[in-house]
Amino acid sequence: MSVSDNKKPTPSDLFYAGSYREALDAIAAAKRSSTDARYPVEEIGARVFAGELKEAESLFARIQKSLSREEQVACRFFLGIGQTRVSEYG
């Protein structure tokens, strides 16, 4: 994302730029404006990196069955990072 871009960054743009709180805000706004808004990987990853591991785990438990295999793998990757960060290996 360059400074000269005039388009509004997507939740994905914000997440992958490391702006986790902003990504969560953008995801919440997208959910309010559209029932089709889906950013499960970004939301779980952002919650993990924002220190909200329990919320991320709870969200994953609720939506896991509706995710594609690729989304499940990515979510589990971020949850694993979160568990490592708080030294929860079991």
SEFIZA-3560 file (N, C-alpha, C; in Angstrom, 3 decimals):
REM SEFIZA-3560
<numar><xx>0.839</xx><yy>-1.171</yy><zz>0.000</zz><atom>N</atom></numar>
<numar><xx>0.000</xx><yy>0.000</yy><zz>0.000</zz><atom>CA</atom></numar>
<numar><xx>0.885</xx><yy>1.235</yy><zz>0.000</zz><atom>C</atom></numar>
<numar><xx>0.817</xx><yy>2.037</yy><zz>-1.041</zz><atom>N</atom></numar>
<numar><xx>1.637</xx><yy>3.239</yy><zz>-1.057</zz><atom>CA</atom></numar>
<numar><xx>0.826</xx><yy>4.427</yy><zz>-0.581</zz><atom>C</atom></numar>
<numar><xx>1.528</xx><yy>5.439</yy><zz>-0.149</zz><atom>N</atom></numar>
<numar><xx>0.880</xx><yy>6.637</yy><zz>0.378</zz><atom>CA</atom></numar>
<numar><xx>0.069</xx><yy>7.329</yy><zz>-0.702</zz><atom>C</atom></numar>
<numar><xx>0.476</xx><yy>7.190</yy><zz>-1.944</zz><atom>N</atom></numar>
<numar><xx>-0.210</xx><yy>7.878</yy><zz>-3.035</zz><atom>CA</atom></numar>
<numar><xx>-1.497</xx><yy>7.188</yy><zz>-3.477</zz><atom>C</atom></numar>
<numar><xx>-1.769</xx><yy>6.003</yy><zz>-2.979</zz><atom>N</atom></numar>
<numar><xx>-3.006</xx><yy>5.311</yy><zz>-3.346</zz><atom>CA</atom></numar>
<numar><xx>-4.203</xx><yy>6.101</yy><zz>-2.847</zz><atom>C</atom></numar>
<numar><xx>-5.184</xx><yy>6.285</yy><zz>-3.730</zz><atom>N</atom></numar>
<numar><xx>-6.391</xx><yy>7.025</yy><zz>-3.359</zz><atom>CA</atom></numar>
<numar><xx>-7.511</xx><yy>6.109</yy><zz>-2.904</zz><atom>C</atom></numar>
<numar><xx>-7.363</xx><yy>4.807</yy><zz>-3.148</zz><atom>N</atom></numar>
<numar><xx>-8.428</xx><yy>3.889</yy><zz>-2.754</zz><atom>CA</atom></numar>
<numar><xx>-8.341</xx><yy>3.605</yy><zz>-1.251</zz><atom>C</atom></numar>
<numar><xx>-9.498</xx><yy>3.350</yy><zz>-0.697</zz><atom>N</atom></numar>
<numar><xx>-9.567</xx><yy>3.024</yy><zz>0.724</zz><atom>CA</atom></numar>
<numar><xx>-9.005</xx><yy>1.620</yy><zz>0.926</zz><atom>C</atom></numar>
<numar><xx>-8.112</xx><yy>1.439</yy><zz>1.905</zz><atom>N</atom></numar>
<numar><xx>-7.548</xx><yy>0.097</yy><zz>2.112</zz><atom>CA</atom></numar>
<numar><xx>-8.622</xx><yy>-0.886</yy><zz>2.598</zz><atom>C</atom></numar>
<numar><xx>-8.525</xx><yy>-2.097</yy><zz>2.125</zz><atom>N</atom></numar>
<numar><xx>-9.450</xx><yy>-3.142</yy><zz>2.550</zz><atom>CA</atom></numar>
<numar><xx>-8.995</xx><yy>-3.687</yy><zz>3.905</zz><atom>C</atom></numar>
<numar><xx>-9.857</xx><yy>-4.427</yy><zz>4.596</zz><atom>N</atom></numar>
<numar><xx>-9.409</xx><yy>-5.084</yy><zz>5.823</zz><atom>CA</atom></numar>
<numar><xx>-8.184</xx><yy>-5.965</yy><zz>5.588</zz><atom>C</atom></numar>
<numar><xx>-8.137</xx><yy>-6.623</yy><zz>4.442</zz><atom>N</atom></numar>
<numar><xx>-6.974</xx><yy>-7.462</yy><zz>4.117</zz><atom>CA</atom></numar>
<numar><xx>-5.714</xx><yy>-6.614</yy><zz>3.978</zz><atom>C</atom></numar>
<numar><xx>-5.838</xx><yy>-5.476</yy><zz>3.282</zz><atom>N</atom></numar>
<numar><xx>-4.691</xx><yy>-4.561</yy><zz>3.136</zz><atom>CA</atom></numar>
<numar><xx>-4.161</xx><yy>-4.147</yy><zz>4.503</zz><atom>C</atom></numar>
<numar><xx>-5.067</xx><yy>-3.765</yy><zz>5.384</zz><atom>N</atom></numar>
<numar><xx>-4.680</xx><yy>-3.298</yy><zz>6.716</zz><atom>CA</atom></numar>
<numar><xx>-4.037</xx><yy>-4.417</yy><zz>7.530</zz><atom>C</atom></numar>
<numar><xx>-4.624</xx><yy>-5.606</yy><zz>7.459</zz><atom>N</atom></numar>
<numar><xx>-4.075</xx><yy>-6.737</yy><zz>8.204</zz><atom>CA</atom></numar>
<numar><xx>-2.655</xx><yy>-7.059</yy><zz>7.754</zz><atom>C</atom></numar>
<numar><xx>-2.466</xx><yy>-7.205</yy><zz>6.449</zz><atom>N</atom></numar>
<numar><xx>-1.151</xx><yy>-7.597</yy><zz>5.950</zz><atom>CA</atom></numar>
<numar><xx>-0.119</xx><yy>-6.469</yy><zz>6.048</zz><atom>C</atom></numar>
<numar><xx>-0.587</xx><yy>-5.244</yy><zz>6.320</zz><atom>N</atom></numar>
<numar><xx>0.325</xx><yy>-4.128</yy><zz>6.573</zz><atom>CA</atom></numar>
<numar><xx>0.691</xx><yy>-4.046</yy><zz>8.056</zz><atom>C</atom></numar>
<numar><xx>0.071</xx><yy>-4.900</yy><zz>8.876</zz><atom>N</atom></numar>
<numar><xx>0.372</xx><yy>-4.916</yy><zz>10.300</zz><atom>CA</atom></numar>
<numar><xx>-0.466</xx><yy>-3.964</yy><zz>11.125</zz><atom>C</atom></numar>
<numar><xx>-1.513</xx><yy>-3.411</yy><zz>10.551</zz><atom>N</atom></numar>
<numar><xx>-2.405</xx><yy>-2.480</yy><zz>11.259</zz><atom>CA</atom></numar>
<numar><xx>-3.599</xx><yy>-3.269</yy><zz>11.791</zz><atom>C</atom></numar>
<numar><xx>-3.354</xx><yy>-4.037</yy><zz>12.841</zz><atom>N</atom></numar>
<numar><xx>-4.345</xx><yy>-5.012</yy><zz>13.302</zz><atom>CA</atom></numar>
<numar><xx>-5.601</xx><yy>-4.380</yy><zz>13.885</zz><atom>C</atom></numar>
<numar><xx>-5.459</xx><yy>-3.341</yy><zz>14.688</zz><atom>N</atom></numar>
<numar><xx>-6.647</xx><yy>-2.662</yy><zz>15.244</zz><atom>CA</atom></numar>
<numar><xx>-7.464</xx><yy>-2.029</yy><zz>14.129</zz><atom>C</atom></numar>
<numar><xx>-6.781</xx><yy>-1.388</yy><zz>13.196</zz><atom>N</atom></numar>
<numar><xx>-7.485</xx><yy>-0.783</yy><zz>12.063</zz><atom>CA</atom></numar>
<numar><xx>-8.168</xx><yy>-1.858</yy><zz>11.220</zz><atom>C</atom></numar>
<numar><xx>-7.533</xx><yy>-2.991</yy><zz>11.053</zz><atom>N</atom></numar>
<numar><xx>-8.146</xx><yy>-4.089</yy><zz>10.309</zz><atom>CA</atom></numar>
<numar><xx>-9.415</xx><yy>-4.561</yy><zz>11.008</zz><atom>C</atom></numar>
<numar><xx>-9.359</xx><yy>-4.693</yy><zz>12.332</zz><atom>N</atom></numar>
<numar><xx>-10.553</xx><yy>-5.116</yy><zz>13.080</zz><atom>CA</atom></numar>
<numar><xx>-11.671</xx><yy>-4.087</yy><zz>12.946</zz><atom>C</atom></numar>
<numar><xx>-11.328</xx><yy>-2.814</yy><zz>12.993</zz><atom>N</atom></numar>
<numar><xx>-12.338</xx><yy>-1.759</yy><zz>12.802</zz><atom>CA</atom></numar>
<numar><xx>-12.947</xx><yy>-1.834</yy><zz>11.402</zz><atom>C</atom></numar>
<numar><xx>-12.101</xx><yy>-2.050</yy><zz>10.393</zz><atom>N</atom></numar>
<numar><xx>-12.583</xx><yy>-2.136</yy><zz>9.019</zz><atom>CA</atom></numar>
<numar><xx>-13.450</xx><yy>-3.377</yy><zz>8.808</zz><atom>C</atom></numar>
<numar><xx>-13.097</xx><yy>-4.472</yy><zz>9.449</zz><atom>N</atom></numar>
<numar><xx>-13.903</xx><yy>-5.694</yy><zz>9.360</zz><atom>CA</atom></numar>
<numar><xx>-15.264</xx><yy>-5.465</yy><zz>9.988</zz><atom>C</atom></numar>
<numar><xx>-15.282</xx><yy>-4.827</yy><zz>11.146</zz><atom>N</atom></numar>
<numar><xx>-16.558</xx><yy>-4.525</yy><zz>11.818</zz><atom>CA</atom></numar>
<numar><xx>-17.420</xx><yy>-3.622</yy><zz>10.938</zz><atom>C</atom></numar>
<numar><xx>-16.811</xx><yy>-2.620</yy><zz>10.319</zz><atom>N</atom></numar>
<numar><xx>-17.560</xx><yy>-1.716</yy><zz>9.439</zz><atom>CA</atom></numar>
<numar><xx>-18.082</xx><yy>-2.467</yy><zz>8.219</zz><atom>C</atom></numar>
<numar><xx>-17.270</xx><yy>-3.346</yy><zz>7.653</zz><atom>N</atom></numar>
<numar><xx>-17.700</xx><yy>-4.124</yy><zz>6.490</zz><atom>CA</atom></numar>
<numar><xx>-18.874</xx><yy>-5.030</yy><zz>6.847</zz><atom>C</atom></numar>
<numar><xx>-18.831</xx><yy>-5.616</yy><zz>8.035</zz><atom>N</atom></numar>
<numar><xx>-19.928</xx><yy>-6.491</yy><zz>8.472</zz><atom>CA</atom></numar>
<numar><xx>-21.209</xx><yy>-5.705</yy><zz>8.655</zz><atom>C</atom></numar>
<numar><xx>-21.084</xx><yy>-4.462</yy><zz>9.134</zz><atom>N</atom></numar>
<numar><xx>-22.277</xx><yy>-3.623</yy><zz>9.326</zz><atom>CA</atom></numar>
<numar><xx>-22.888</xx><yy>-3.209</yy><zz>7.992</zz><atom>C</atom></numar>
<numar><xx>-22.062</xx><yy>-3.027</yy><zz>6.974</zz><atom>N</atom></numar>
<numar><xx>-22.565</xx><yy>-2.506</yy><zz>5.699</zz><atom>CA</atom></numar>
<numar><xx>-22.937</xx><yy>-3.601</yy><zz>4.696</zz><atom>C</atom></numar>
<numar><xx>-22.506</xx><yy>-4.836</yy><zz>4.934</zz><atom>N</atom></numar>
<numar><xx>-22.788</xx><yy>-5.899</yy><zz>3.973</zz><atom>CA</atom></numar>
<numar><xx>-22.841</xx><yy>-7.257</yy><zz>4.660</zz><atom>C</atom></numar>
<numar><xx>-23.868</xx><yy>-7.992</yy><zz>4.341</zz><atom>N</atom></numar>
<numar><xx>-23.963</xx><yy>-9.343</yy><zz>4.899</zz><atom>CA</atom></numar>
<numar><xx>-23.004</xx><yy>-10.289</yy><zz>4.194</zz><atom>C</atom></numar>
<numar><xx>-22.455</xx><yy>-9.862</yy><zz>3.053</zz><atom>N</atom></numar>
<numar><xx>-21.528</xx><yy>-10.700</yy><zz>2.295</zz><atom>CA</atom></numar>
<numar><xx>-20.069</xx><yy>-10.495</yy><zz>2.719</zz><atom>C</atom></numar>
<numar><xx>-19.816</xx><yy>-9.554</yy><zz>3.600</zz><atom>N</atom></numar>
<numar><xx>-18.440</xx><yy>-9.270</yy><zz>4.008</zz><atom>CA</atom></numar>
<numar><xx>-17.882</xx><yy>-10.455</yy><zz>4.793</zz><atom>C</atom></numar>
<numar><xx>-16.761</xx><yy>-11.000</yy><zz>4.287</zz><atom>N</atom></numar>
<numar><xx>-16.130</xx><yy>-12.145</yy><zz>4.948</zz><atom>CA</atom></numar>
<numar><xx>-14.627</xx><yy>-11.947</yy><zz>4.970</zz><atom>C</atom></numar>
<numar><xx>-14.090</xx><yy>-11.846</yy><zz>6.149</zz><atom>N</atom></numar>
<numar><xx>-12.651</xx><yy>-11.748</yy><zz>6.346</zz><atom>CA</atom></numar>
<numar><xx>-12.255</xx><yy>-12.623</yy><zz>7.534</zz><atom>C</atom></numar>
<numar><xx>-12.594</xx><yy>-13.914</yy><zz>7.518</zz><atom>N</atom></numar>
<numar><xx>-12.357</xx><yy>-14.736</yy><zz>8.701</zz><atom>CA</atom></numar>
<numar><xx>-10.885</xx><yy>-14.892</yy><zz>9.064</zz><atom>C</atom></numar>
<numar><xx>-10.049</xx><yy>-15.082</yy><zz>8.073</zz><atom>N</atom></numar>
<numar><xx>-8.623</xx><yy>-15.269</yy><zz>8.347</zz><atom>CA</atom></numar>
<numar><xx>-8.034</xx><yy>-13.979</yy><zz>8.913</zz><atom>C</atom></numar>
<numar><xx>-8.358</xx><yy>-12.863</yy><zz>8.271</zz><atom>N</atom></numar>
<numar><xx>-7.842</xx><yy>-11.583</yy><zz>8.723</zz><atom>CA</atom></numar>
<numar><xx>-8.353</xx><yy>-11.233</yy><zz>10.122</zz><atom>C</atom></numar>
<numar><xx>-9.624</xx><yy>-11.537</yy><zz>10.388</zz><atom>N</atom></numar>
<numar><xx>-10.178</xx><yy>-11.217</yy><zz>11.703</zz><atom>CA</atom></numar>
<numar><xx>-9.521</xx><yy>-12.058</yy><zz>12.796</zz><atom>C</atom></numar>
<numar><xx>-9.368</xx><yy>-13.332</yy><zz>12.556</zz><atom>N</atom></numar>
<numar><xx>-8.739</xx><yy>-14.192</yy><zz>13.564</zz><atom>CA</atom></numar>
<numar><xx>-7.272</xx><yy>-13.805</yy><zz>13.741</zz><atom>C</atom></numar>
<numar><xx>-6.566</xx><yy>-13.588</yy><zz>12.641</zz><atom>N</atom></numar>
<numar><xx>-5.168</xx><yy>-13.180</yy><zz>12.739</zz><atom>CA</atom></numar>
<numar><xx>-5.004</xx><yy>-11.849</yy><zz>13.449</zz><atom>C</atom></numar>
<numar><xx>-5.853</xx><yy>-10.887</yy><zz>13.121</zz><atom>N</atom></numar>
<numar><xx>-5.770</xx><yy>-9.573</yy><zz>13.761</zz><atom>CA</atom></numar>
<numar><xx>-6.069</xx><yy>-9.675</yy><zz>15.253</zz><atom>C</atom></numar>
<numar><xx>-7.046</xx><yy>-10.479</yy><zz>15.613</zz><atom>N</atom></numar>
<numar><xx>-7.348</xx><yy>-10.648</yy><zz>17.043</zz><atom>CA</atom></numar>
<numar><xx>-6.155</xx><yy>-11.270</yy><zz>17.766</zz><atom>C</atom></numar>
<numar><xx>-5.518</xx><yy>-12.248</yy><zz>17.153</zz><atom>N</atom></numar>
<numar><xx>-4.340</xx><yy>-12.866</yy><zz>17.766</zz><atom>CA</atom></numar>
<numar><xx>-3.255</xx><yy>-11.817</yy><zz>17.992</zz><atom>C</atom></numar>
<numar><xx>-2.933</xx><yy>-11.050</yy><zz>16.954</zz><atom>N</atom></numar>
<numar><xx>-1.846</xx><yy>-10.084</yy><zz>17.057</zz><atom>CA</atom></numar>
<numar><xx>-2.208</xx><yy>-8.862</yy><zz>17.893</zz><atom>C</atom></numar>
<numar><xx>-3.496</xx><yy>-8.653</yy><zz>18.124</zz><atom>N</atom></numar>
<numar><xx>-3.939</xx><yy>-7.553</yy><zz>18.988</zz><atom>CA</atom></numar>
<numar><xx>-4.063</xx><yy>-8.013</yy><zz>20.442</zz><atom>C</atom></numar>
<numar><xx>-3.671</xx><yy>-9.264</yy><zz>20.717</zz><atom>N</atom></numar>
<numar><xx>-3.708</xx><yy>-9.766</yy><zz>22.085</zz><atom>CA</atom></numar>
<numar><xx>-5.052</xx><yy>-10.317</yy><zz>22.516</zz><atom>C</atom></numar>
<numar><xx>-5.897</xx><yy>-10.658</yy><zz>21.551</zz><atom>N</atom></numar>
<numar><xx>-7.239</xx><yy>-11.170</yy><zz>21.847</zz><atom>CA</atom></numar>
<numar><xx>-7.347</xx><yy>-12.649</yy><zz>21.463</zz><atom>C</atom></numar>
<numar><xx>-6.442</xx><yy>-13.451</yy><zz>22.006</zz><atom>N</atom></numar>
<numar><xx>-6.392</xx><yy>-14.871</yy><zz>21.649</zz><atom>CA</atom></numar>
<numar><xx>-7.693</xx><yy>-15.590</yy><zz>21.990</zz><atom>C</atom></numar>
<numar><xx>-8.222</xx><yy>-15.377</yy><zz>23.167</zz><atom>N</atom></numar>
<numar><xx>-9.455</xx><yy>-16.085</yy><zz>23.560</zz><atom>CA</atom></numar>
<numar><xx>-10.609</xx><yy>-15.736</yy><zz>22.623</zz><atom>C</atom></numar>
<numar><xx>-10.716</xx><yy>-14.469</yy><zz>22.232</zz><atom>N</atom></numar>
<numar><xx>-11.763</xx><yy>-14.058</yy><zz>21.297</zz><atom>CA</atom></numar>
<numar><xx>-11.553</xx><yy>-14.721</yy><zz>19.939</zz><atom>C</atom></numar>
<numar><xx>-10.286</xx><yy>-14.798</yy><zz>19.505</zz><atom>N</atom></numar>
<numar><xx>-9.974</xx><yy>-15.443</yy><zz>18.227</zz><atom>CA</atom></numar>
<numar><xx>-10.338</xx><yy>-16.926</yy><zz>18.269</zz><atom>C</atom></numar>
<numar><xx>-10.008</xx><yy>-17.586</yy><zz>19.366</zz><atom>N</atom></numar>
<numar><xx>-10.344</xx><yy>-19.014</yy><zz>19.512</zz><atom>CA</atom></numar>
<numar><xx>-11.849</xx><yy>-19.222</yy><zz>19.516</zz><atom>C</atom></numar>
<numar><xx>-12.567</xx><yy>-18.367</yy><zz>20.199</zz><atom>N</atom></numar>
<numar><xx>-14.023</xx><yy>-18.464</yy><zz>20.262</zz><atom>CA</atom></numar>
<numar><xx>-14.647</xx><yy>-18.250</yy><zz>18.880</zz><atom>C</atom></numar>
<numar><xx>-14.156</xx><yy>-17.245</yy><zz>18.164</zz><atom>N</atom></numar>
<numar><xx>-14.651</xx><yy>-16.981</yy><zz>16.815</zz><atom>CA</atom></numar>
<numar><xx>-14.391</xx><yy>-18.179</yy><zz>15.910</zz><atom>C</atom></numar>
<numar><xx>-13.191</xx><yy>-18.723</yy><zz>15.962</zz><atom>N</atom></numar>
<numar><xx>-12.858</xx><yy>-19.881</yy><zz>15.127</zz><atom>CA</atom></numar>
<numar><xx>-13.781</xx><yy>-21.053</yy><zz>15.446</zz><atom>C</atom></numar>
<numar><xx>-14.032</xx><yy>-21.295</yy><zz>16.712</zz><atom>N</atom></numar>
<numar><xx>-14.912</xx><yy>-22.404</yy><zz>17.101</zz><atom>CA</atom></numar>
<numar><xx>-16.315</xx><yy>-22.217</yy><zz>16.510</zz><atom>C</atom></numar>
<numar><xx>-16.792</xx><yy>-20.977</yy><zz>16.450</zz><atom>N</atom></numar>
<numar><xx>-18.128</xx><yy>-20.698</yy><zz>15.923</zz><atom>CA</atom></numar>
<numar><xx>-18.212</xx><yy>-20.831</yy><zz>14.406</zz><atom>C</atom></numar>
<numar><xx>-17.154</xx><yy>-20.446</yy><zz>13.689</zz><atom>N</atom></numar>
<numar><xx>-17.252</xx><yy>-20.372</yy><zz>12.230</zz><atom>CA</atom></numar>
<numar><xx>-16.487</xx><yy>-21.467</yy><zz>11.493</zz><atom>C</atom></numar>
<numar><xx>-15.778</xx><yy>-22.289</yy><zz>12.212</zz><atom>N</atom></numar>
<numar><xx>-14.890</xx><yy>-23.290</yy><zz>11.612</zz><atom>CA</atom></numar>
<numar><xx>-15.548</xx><yy>-24.107</yy><zz>10.504</zz><atom>C</atom></numar>
<numar><xx>-16.746</xx><yy>-24.585</yy><zz>10.746</zz><atom>N</atom></numar>
<numar><xx>-17.401</xx><yy>-25.470</yy><zz>9.778</zz><atom>CA</atom></numar>
<numar><xx>-17.788</xx><yy>-24.751</yy><zz>8.487</zz><atom>C</atom></numar>
<numar><xx>-17.895</xx><yy>-23.433</yy><zz>8.534</zz><atom>N</atom></numar>
<numar><xx>-18.281</xx><yy>-22.685</yy><zz>7.337</zz><atom>CA</atom></numar>
<numar><xx>-17.076</xx><yy>-22.250</yy><zz>6.505</zz><atom>C</atom></numar>
<numar><xx>-15.875</xx><yy>-22.530</yy><zz>6.978</zz><atom>N</atom></numar>
<numar><xx>-14.661</xx><yy>-22.094</yy><zz>6.293</zz><atom>CA</atom></numar>
<numar><xx>-14.163</xx><yy>-23.145</yy><zz>5.302</zz><atom>C</atom></numar>
<numar><xx>-13.497</xx><yy>-22.661</yy><zz>4.276</zz><atom>N</atom></numar>
<numar><xx>-12.843</xx><yy>-23.577</yy><zz>3.344</zz><atom>CA</atom></numar>
<numar><xx>-11.650</xx><yy>-24.215</yy><zz>4.056</zz><atom>C</atom></numar>
<numar><xx>-11.128</xx><yy>-25.251</yy><zz>3.470</zz><atom>N</atom></numar>
<numar><xx>-9.955</xx><yy>-25.923</yy><zz>4.050</zz><atom>CA</atom></numar>
<numar><xx>-8.777</xx><yy>-24.948</yy><zz>4.154</zz><atom>C</atom></numar>
<numar><xx>-8.588</xx><yy>-24.130</yy><zz>3.120</zz><atom>N</atom></numar>
<numar><xx>-7.489</xx><yy>-23.154</yy><zz>3.121</zz><atom>CA</atom></numar>
<numar><xx>-7.668</xx><yy>-22.127</yy><zz>4.229</zz><atom>C</atom></numar>
<numar><xx>-8.906</xx><yy>-21.664</yy><zz>4.424</zz><atom>N</atom></numar>
<numar><xx>-9.173</xx><yy>-20.700</yy><zz>5.489</zz><atom>CA</atom></numar>
<numar><xx>-8.951</xx><yy>-21.329</yy><zz>6.863</zz><atom>C</atom></numar>
<numar><xx>-9.363</xx><yy>-22.574</yy><zz>7.028</zz><atom>N</atom></numar>
<numar><xx>-9.142</xx><yy>-23.259</yy><zz>8.302</zz><atom>CA</atom></numar>
<numar><xx>-7.656</xx><yy>-23.378</yy><zz>8.605</zz><atom>C</atom></numar>
<numar><xx>-6.869</xx><yy>-23.741</yy><zz>7.597</zz><atom>N</atom></numar>
<numar><xx>-5.420</xx><yy>-23.877</yy><zz>7.794</zz><atom>CA</atom></numar>
<numar><xx>-4.816</xx><yy>-22.539</yy><zz>8.193</zz><atom>C</atom></numar>
<numar><xx>-5.182</xx><yy>-21.473</yy><zz>7.493</zz><atom>N</atom></numar>
<numar><xx>-4.639</xx><yy>-20.149</yy><zz>7.805</zz><atom>CA</atom></numar>
<numar><xx>-5.042</xx><yy>-19.713</yy><zz>9.217</zz><atom>C</atom></numar>
<numar><xx>-6.292</xx><yy>-19.942</yy><zz>9.589</zz><atom>N</atom></numar>
<numar><xx>-6.753</xx><yy>-19.577</yy><zz>10.927</zz><atom>CA</atom></numar>
<numar><xx>-5.996</xx><yy>-20.355</yy><zz>11.998</zz><atom>C</atom></numar>
<numar><xx>-5.827</xx><yy>-21.635</yy><zz>11.763</zz><atom>N</atom></numar>
<numar><xx>-5.084</xx><yy>-22.455</yy><zz>12.739</zz><atom>CA</atom></numar>
<numar><xx>-3.622</xx><yy>-22.008</yy><zz>12.840</zz><atom>C</atom></numar>
<numar><xx>-3.053</xx><yy>-21.562</yy><zz>11.754</zz><atom>N</atom></numar>
<numar><xx>-1.693</xx><yy>-21.028</yy><zz>11.776</zz><atom>CA</atom></numar>
<numar><xx>-1.621</xx><yy>-19.825</yy><zz>12.719</zz><atom>C</atom></numar>
<numar><xx>-2.541</xx><yy>-18.880</yy><zz>12.551</zz><atom>N</atom></numar>
<numar><xx>-2.525</xx><yy>-17.695</yy><zz>13.410</zz><atom>CA</atom></numar>
<numar><xx>-2.832</xx><yy>-18.046</yy><zz>14.862</zz><atom>C</atom></numar>
<numar><xx>-3.752</xx><yy>-18.977</yy><zz>15.075</zz><atom>N</atom></numar>
<numar><xx>-4.046</xx><yy>-19.399</yy><zz>16.449</zz><atom>CA</atom></numar>
<numar><xx>-2.817</xx><yy>-20.067</yy><zz>17.070</zz><atom>C</atom></numar>
<numar><xx>-2.085</xx><yy>-20.835</yy><zz>16.289</zz><atom>N</atom></numar>
<numar><xx>-0.856</xx><yy>-21.456</yy><zz>16.790</zz><atom>CA</atom></numar>
<numar><xx>0.179</xx><yy>-20.409</yy><zz>17.185</zz><atom>C</atom></numar>
<numar><xx>0.294</xx><yy>-19.370</yy><zz>16.381</zz><atom>N</atom></numar>
<numar><xx>1.200</xx><yy>-18.275</yy><zz>16.736</zz><atom>CA</atom></numar>
<numar><xx>0.760</xx><yy>-17.648</yy><zz>18.052</zz><atom>C</atom></numar>
<numar><xx>-0.539</xx><yy>-17.432</yy><zz>18.191</zz><atom>N</atom></numar>
<numar><xx>-1.055</xx><yy>-16.833</yy><zz>19.427</zz><atom>CA</atom></numar>
<numar><xx>-0.782</xx><yy>-17.690</yy><zz>20.642</zz><atom>C</atom></numar>
<numar><xx>-0.963</xx><yy>-18.988</yy><zz>20.504</zz><atom>N</atom></numar>
<numar><xx>-0.702</xx><yy>-19.890</yy><zz>21.626</zz><atom>CA</atom></numar>
<numar><xx>0.778</xx><yy>-19.916</yy><zz>21.965</zz><atom>C</atom></numar>
<numar><xx>1.616</xx><yy>-19.845</yy><zz>20.956</zz><atom>N</atom></numar>
<numar><xx>3.058</xx><yy>-19.800</yy><zz>21.198</zz><atom>CA</atom></numar>
<numar><xx>3.440</xx><yy>-18.518</yy><zz>21.918</zz><atom>C</atom></numar>
<numar><xx>2.834</xx><yy>-17.420</yy><zz>21.514</zz><atom>N</atom></numar>
<numar><xx>3.159</xx><yy>-16.132</yy><zz>22.133</zz><atom>CA</atom></numar>
<numar><xx>2.823</xx><yy>-16.097</yy><zz>23.617</zz><atom>C</atom></numar>
<numar><xx>1.809</xx><yy>-16.854</yy><zz>24.008</zz><atom>N</atom></numar>
<numar><xx>1.445</xx><yy>-16.890</yy><zz>25.441</zz><atom>CA</atom></numar>
<numar><xx>1.887</xx><yy>-18.202</yy><zz>26.080</zz><atom>C</atom></numar>
<numar><xx>2.735</xx><yy>-18.938</yy><zz>25.365</zz><atom>N</atom></numar>
<numar><xx>3.319</xx><yy>-20.184</yy><zz>25.855</zz><atom>CA</atom></numar>
<numar><xx>2.293</xx><yy>-21.247</yy><zz>26.187</zz><atom>C</atom></numar>
<numar><xx>1.262</xx><yy>-21.364</yy><zz>25.355</zz><atom>N</atom></numar>
<numar><xx>0.258</xx><yy>-22.421</yy><zz>25.504</zz><atom>CA</atom></numar>
<numar><xx>0.510</xx><yy>-23.443</yy><zz>24.399</zz><atom>C</atom></numar>
<numar><xx>1.273</xx><yy>-24.465</yy><zz>24.701</zz><atom>N</atom></numar>
<numar><xx>1.641</xx><yy>-25.446</yy><zz>23.687</zz><atom>CA</atom></numar>
<numar><xx>0.723</xx><yy>-26.657</yy><zz>23.667</zz><atom>C</atom></numar>
<numar><xx>-0.073</xx><yy>-26.866</yy><zz>24.694</zz><atom>N</atom></numar>
<numar><xx>-0.890</xx><yy>-28.068</yy><zz>24.783</zz><atom>CA</atom></numar>
<numar><xx>-2.210</xx><yy>-27.851</yy><zz>24.265</zz><atom>C</atom></numar>
//
